[in-house]
C-alpha cells in the first residue's frame, strides 16, 4: 500500500512539477528579459487564469471521482461511466465557453479592475482564451486519474512543458514579445494539448447527454465550490492585496521567492492527487487507522525535510534562478514553505471527513480561514508589506489545517504518534537553527556546511534517536537498491 502511495505520488509529482515547471524553469529568462514590474503583471495574469479555471470547473473534476463506478459493459451506449464522462465534458465545455464569450465584451473593464488601466485589453483577451483551452483538460485528467494512468498524465504534462518552454523562448528572445509572448506560447500549447487530452477520452463519448447525471454531480460538487473559492482566497489573494496597496513591481519581488517556495506546494499537490484512491481503498481494513496514522507521520517527516532544504538554500536558489534584485526575498521563502506545509494537513489529516462524506466540515474550516486571511491581509499588508502577506498566509493555512483535523478526529479518530513526531520536531528545530547560521552569507563554505548538516547529520540523528525505525530504514534502503537496479538496467555498461 505504501509503495503504491509513494509510487503514484512520485509520478503525480512529476506531472505536477511539469505542469508548473515552465514558469519555474523560465524564471531566469523572465528576470533577464522582463522588468520587475512586467514580471509582477505576468504573475497577476497567471494567477487570474488559475483562479478562473478553478472556479469555472464547478468542482466537477472531484465529483467524477465519487460517481464514477467500474463498469465492464462493452457497449458504449449502455455504459453508465461513459455517459458520466461524456455528459460532464460537454456540459463543462458549453458552460465555460458561454462565460468566456460573454467576458470578451468586458476586457477593458477587466484590465481596469486588475491594473487600474485599460491598456492591457489584449492581455485580458489572451487570459480568457487560455482559461477556455485549459478548462478542457479537467475531465480528461480526472478520467486518467480514476484509471490510475499516472504515467500518461506525466507524459502529456511533459510534452506541454517542452512546448511551452520552447515557444516562450521563441517569442521572448526571437520576437521580443515579452508578456504577450508568454501568453501566446501558452495559447498555442493549450490548443495542442486540449486536443491531445480530449483524444485520450474520445472512446468515452456517447451520443446521449444526461441532465440527471449533471444534476447529481452538481449536487455533490456544489459543496466543494465554496471550498475551492476559499482555497483560492487563501493561496492567491495576497497578490491582489500587494497590487492594491503597492504596485506590480512589489508583486514581482514577491513572485520569485513564492515560485521557489511553490516547489514544496508541488510536492503537496502530488501527495494530494495520489492519496484519495489509496485512502478510500483501505478504509474497511482492520488496520486502517494505524495506516492513516503512519501516513500522517510520514507526511510530517518528509515534507518538513523538503521545507528544511528549500529554506536553508533560499539565498542560493534566488541567485541561481534570478538576480540580486530579488535577493531580499529569501526571508519570505521560509514563511511561505511553512504555509504550504500546513496546507497539506487539509488533506492528510481529514480522513474522517472524507470517508464519511462530511465535506461541510471542510467548508467551515476553509471559510473561516478565508475570512481571517482577508481581514489580516487588509490589516497587515499596508503595515508590514510583503512579509505581512507571507505571515498571513502561514497563519491562515495553520488555522484551516488544525480546524479540519479537529473536525475529522471527532468523526473518526486516527491515533497520532505524538512522541515520535515531537522527537522529530525537536531534531528538525536543532538542525534548522544550525542551518540558519549560514544564511547571512552566500559562500561555498556555508553551502557545504548546510549540505553536510542536512543530508548527512540530520539522517544520522534520526537513526540514532530511533525516530526512523530499523524496519523503515531497511525498507528505504531496499527502495534505493531497487531504484539503482533499474538505473543499471536502463544504462548497462
N, C-alpha and C positions, 0 to 999 in steps of 0.2 A: 504494500500500500504506500509506504513512504517513498519507495523507489518510483512508483507511478507519479506521486505528487511532485517529487523533485524533477523527474524527467519531463513531465508536461510543463512544470513551472519554468524549467530551463529553456524548453523550446518556445513556450509563450514569451519568455523573457527576451529571446532573440527576436521574436515577432514584435514585441512592444518596443524594443530598442530600435529595430529597423523602421518601425512606424514613426518614431520621433527622432531618429538619429540624424535625419537630414539637417534639421536645424542645428543640432549639436555639432555635427561633422563640418558644417559650413560656417560655424561660428568665427573661425579665423578670417574667412572670406568676408563675412558681414562686417566685422570690426575693422577690416582693412579698407573696404570699398564704400561703406556707409558711415555717415556721421553718427555720433551717439544719439542725436535726435531722430535721424532716419531709422536707426535700429529700434528706438522706442516706438515709433509709428508702426513699424513692421510687427513688433511684438503685440501691439494693441489689435492689429488686424487678425493675426494668427489666433490670439485668444478669443476674439469675437467669433471666428469660424468654429472653434471648438465648442463654445457656448451654444451657438445656434444649432449645430448638429446634435448636441446632447439633448436640447430641449425638443427639437422638432421630431426626433425619432420616437417620442412619446413613451419611452420605456419598453417598446415592443421587442427589442432585442432580448431583454431579460425575460419578458413574458413568454417568448418562444421556448425558453429553457424549461418552463414549468408545464406548458401544454403539449409539447412535442412528446409523442409516445412511439416506441419502436413498433413498426408495422411491417409485417412480412408480405403484405399483399403486393403482387406484381403489377396489377392493373392500375395505371396512374389515375384513372378516373375514380377509382374506388378507394384510393389511399387517403386516409384522414390526415396523415402527415404532409402529403403533397399539397392537399387543399390548404392546410395551415400555412405552409411556406409560401405558396403561390398568392394566396389572398393577402397575406401580410406584406409581401414585397410590393404588389401593385397598389395596395392602399397607401403605403408609405410614399411611393413614387408620386402618386397623384396628389396627396396631401402636401408634401414638401414642394412639389412643382407649383402648386397654386399659391402657396405662401411666398415663394421666391418671385414668381411672376408679378404678384402684387407689390412686393417690396422694391422691385426695379423702378417703379414710378416715384420712389421716395429716396433715391440715392443721395440727393443733395441734403435732404433733412438728416439722413444718417451720418453724413460727413460732418454736418454742423453739430450734431449731438455728440459725436465721438471726439472731434478735433477742434470744435469751435470755428470751423472754416468750411466753406463749400468747395474748396479746390481739390478735394480728394474724391470727387464723384466717380472717376474711373476705378480707383482702388476699391470703392464700395461695390461697384458692379462686379469686379473680379471676385471679391469676397463672396457675394451671393452665388455666383456660378460655382465656386469651389464647394460651397455648402450643398448645393443640389447634387453635384457629382459624387461627393464623398458620402452623402446620405444613402447612396445606392449600395455602399459597402455593408450596411448594417445587417440586413437579413442574410446575405451570403456568409458573413463572418460568423453570425450566430449559428447558422446551419453547420458550418465546418467545425465549430467548437463542439456542437452537440455530437457530431460524428467522431470527435477526438482526432480530427485531421490537422493536428497542430503543425505538422511538417509542411503541409500545403499552405497554411496561413503564413508560415515563416518564409516560404519561397516567394509567395506573392508580395509580402512586405519587403523582401529583399529586392525584388525587381522594381518595386515602387521607389525604394530608397535610391537605387542606382540611377533610375530615370530622373528623379527629382534633382539629385546632386548634379548629374551631367548637364541637364537643361538649365539649372540655375547658374552654373559656371559659364555656360554658353551665353546666357542673356546678360549676366552682370559683367563678365570680363570681355566677352566678344562683342556684345552690342551695347554695353554701358547703360543698361536699362534700370539698374538699381532696384528700388522697391517693386516697381512694375514688373521687372524681370523675374523676381522671386515668385510673384503671383502668377505670371504667365507660365512659368515652369510647373507650378502646382496644378494649374488648369489642364495643361497638356497631359501631365501624369495622371490626374484624376480621370480624364476622359478614357485613357487607355485601360486603366486598371478597374474602372467601373465596368467596362465591357468584360474584362477577364473574370472578375468576381462573379458577375451575373452568368457568364458562360459555365462556371462550375456548378451552378444550381439550375441550369436550364432544364434538366430532366425532372425537376420537382414542379415545374409549371404545369397547371391543368387548365382546362377551358371553362372552369367554373370559378365564380367569386362568391365567397360566403360572408354575408353581413353578420351572421351568427358567430362565426369564428372571430371576426374583428371585435365584435361586442364583448365576447368572452375574454379576449386578450386585453382589451382596454379596461375591462372591469378589474383586472389584476394590476395592469401597469399604471392605472390612474393613481394608485397609492405610491408608486415609485417615482412619479413625476415630481412631486414636492421634494423628495429625497434628492433627485438629480439636480433640481434647481438650487437647492440649498448647498449641495456639494460644490456646484459651480460658484456660488457666492463665496463659500469658504475658500476655495482654491484660487479664484481669479478676480475677486472684487478689488483686491489690493492694487491691481494695475489701474483700475479706473479711479481709485482714490488718489493714486500718485499723479495721474493726469489732471484730476480735479484741483488738487492743492499745489501741484508743482508744474511740470511740463513733460514733453516727450523725451527730453534729454535725461531727466531723472528716471523715467521709466526704462530708458536704455541702460543706465547704470545699475538698475535693479535686475534687469533681464539676464545679464551674463551670469552673475552668481546663481540666480534661480535656475538657469539652464543646467549648470553643473550639479546643483543640489537635486535636480529632477532625475538624475541617474538613479538615486535611491527610490524615487517615485516610480520609475520604470520597473524596478525590481519588485516593488509592492504590487504594481499592476499585473505583473507576470504571475505572482502568487494568487492574486485575486481571480485571474482567469482560470487557473488550474484547480483551485481549492473547491469550488462548489460541487463539481461532479464527484469528487472523492468524498466530500463531507456527506452528501446525500446517500452515496453508495454504502457507507458503513454505518449509517445511523441505527440500524437494527441489530448490530453486532453486540455481543455481551461486553466486549472490551472497548466500546465506542467512546465512553467518557475518558478512559485512560489515553486513548489515541488522540482525542481532541486536546487533552491536557499537554501531551508531549509535543504536539504541533505548535501550541501556543509558546511553549518553552523554546522550541527550535526557532520560531519566528523572532523572539526577543534576542536570542543569541546571535543569529545570523545577520539580522538587519541592523542591530547595534554595531556589529563588526563593520558592515558596509558604511554606516554613519561615521565610525571612527576613521576609516580610510579617507573618505571624502573630505571630512572636516580637517583632518591633520595635514592633508596635502592641498588644501584650498588655495593657498597662495601660488603654489607651483602650477596648479591646474589653470588658474586665471591667466597667468603669464604665458602658459603654453597655448591656450586657446584664444586669447585676445591680446591685449596690450596693457601698458601701465595705467592708462586712463581708468581702467576698471578694477585696479588692484585693491583699492579701498574696500571693495565689496566682499573681500574674503571673510570678513567677520559675519556677513549675512549668511554664509553657507552653513555654518554650524546650526544656527537657529532654524533655517529652512529645512535642513536634513532632519532635525528633531521633529519638526512639524509633520513631515511625510512619514516618519516612523510611527507617530501617533495615528496618522491616517489609516494605517494598516490594521489597527485594533478594531476599526469599524467592521472589518471582515473576519479576521481570525478570532475575535472574541465574542462573536454574536451567533454562535452555533444554535443556541436555543431559539432565538428569534427566527432563524431561517428554517430549521427543520419543523417547527410548529407553526410556521407561516404567520407569525405575529409582526408583520412588517411595519405596522403602525408605530411600534416602539422605535424603529429606525427613523421614522418620520419625526417623532417627538425629539429624538436626540439631534437630528440634523437641523431641524427648525430652530431649536434652542441655540445650537452652535452658530447658525447663520445670523440670527438676531444679535447675539453677542458680538459676532465678527463685525457686522455693520456698525454697531454702536461704538465699539472700541476703535475701529478704523477711523470713524468720523472724529473721534476724540483725540486719538494718539498720533495719527499721521501728520497733521499740521504742526504738532509739537516736536515729535521725535523723528520725523522724516521716514526714510526707507527702513531704518531699523525698527521703528514703531510698527510698520506694517508686517514685518517679519515676526515680531513678538506676538502681535495679534493673531497671526496665522497659527503659531505654535499653541497659544492658549486655547484658541477655538477648536483645533483638532484634538487637543488633550481632553477638552470638555466633552466633545462628541464621542470620542473613543471610550472614555470612562463611563459616561452615561449609558451608552449602548451595551457595554459589558455588564454593568449592574442590572439593566433590564433583562439581559439574556440569562444571567445567573439566577434570577428569580424564577424564570420559566424552566430552566434546565441547567442544573448545577454541574459545572465541569470543575473537577479538582485542579487547583493551581499549585505548582511546585514552588511554593514560596521560598523555602530555604535555599534551594538550588538557584533560583532567579536572583535572590538577594546577594548570594555569594558572587554571582556573575556580575551584578551591577557594581559591587564594590571593586572587583577586579577591573572592570571597564573604567570606572572613575579614576582609579590609580593610573592606569595606562594612558587615559585621556589627558590627565594632568601632566604626565611626563612629556607627552607629545606637544602639549600647549607651550612648553618651554622653548620649543623650536619654531614657533610661529612668528616670532618677532623679526626674524631674518631669513632671507632666502639664500641658502648656500648649500654646497654639496655635503658639507659635514652634517648640517642639521637634517638634510634629506636622508642621508644614510642612517643617522641616529633614529629617526622616526621609522624608517623601513625595518630596522632590526627590532625595535621595540614592538611594533605592530605584528610583524609576520613571524618573528621568532620567539620573543619574550612572552607575548600575550598567549599564544597557544601553549607554551610551556607552563605558564601559570594555570591555565585551565586544566591541564593534565595533572599537575602536582596537587591542586586543590580538589581534584576529582569532580569538578563541575562537569567535565566530559567523562562519561563512564568508560571503562575498558571496552565494553561491548560496542559503544558508539565509536570509539577510536578504531576498533577493528573494522567496523562497517565502513568508516570513512577511508581507511587505508585500502580496503578491498575495492571501493569505488574508484579511488585514484589508480589502483593497479589495473582494473578493468579498462579505465579510460586510456591508460598507457598502452595496453594491448591493442586497443582499437587504433591508436595512433600508429603503432608499429605495423599493424595490418594494412593501413592505408598508405604508409610510407615505408615499404620494405627497403632493406639495404640493396 
